């Protein structure tokens, strides 16, 4: 009995206090809600991604506040923000920067591009051809770019939020799998509910809608760094890790899929689950966290077989069906 009591005492004392983290994130959510009406899932996944130090791909029809959300987030964490509109004629140098010859010195000088920021919004990423899309490969994975053999590091933090329109196909270029795999989540942003849209109309009609530029920062960059360190301490039981691997393996073995998830998906699911658990005020991951994040982690990393596509089955439906086949740890 005494030994068991001592073990319980050790476990209790080793718990991580996420009160400060949850208070900060609750404040962030409240401030976002002053500008963005509804879209709670979108907010939760975006905050999870920034805590997990991952980039996000956002898919949604025009007018659902994708760009506004990125601006609001940058404002609230006191981070630099830059937006790049991807177009068919955009060149890699327009994103990364280029070396310019300086007659005064007789040497080339590197002029940094808009990618050198904290939060980079890549609007309509599928509007530019593969050459320009590939300009983001290195910077998304390694947080640096290489120009003329010299490496340039990004400032901390660095987050790419890329958007694309799901209903337009003319003049667009499909993102390569290697680039899609670099996004921790693919977030699908839908239409607001009736009540949410009514609230938007009321606020605009009365002039009470708040200008995002008037928001005050809630979280500093140094505070974000500390919160990320706390996230790393969230516990992931061996059974949960095995559950993640079995889910990923299921995507590789399924005859419903042409392409399964990569090892990056396993890491994304674990890192995302740790951040999501902390958002809920927990210092440990539960199976429900994994189930909750399975769709945003997998939906851009897997490809349906030709038969499933002809049947009109969606990727999210397949993910749900595959997850149902894996035993949930208890």
Secondary structure, 3 states (H helix, E strand, C coil): CHHHHHHHHHHHHCCCCCHHHHHHHHHHHHHHHCCCCCCHHHHHHHHHHHHCCCEEEEEECCCCCHHHHHHHHHHHCCCCEEEEECCCCCCHHHHHEEEEEECCCCEEEEEECCCCCCEEEEECHHHCCHHHHHHHHHHHHHCEEEECCEEEECCCCCEEEEEECCCCCCCCCCCCHHHHCCEEEEEEECCCCHHHHHHHHHHHHHCCCCCHHHCCCCCCHHHHHHHHHHHHCCECCHHHHHHHHHHHHHHHHCCCEEECCCHHHHHHHHHHHHHHHHHCCCCECCHHHHHHHHHHHHCCCCEECHHHHHCCCCHHHHHHHHHHCCCCCC
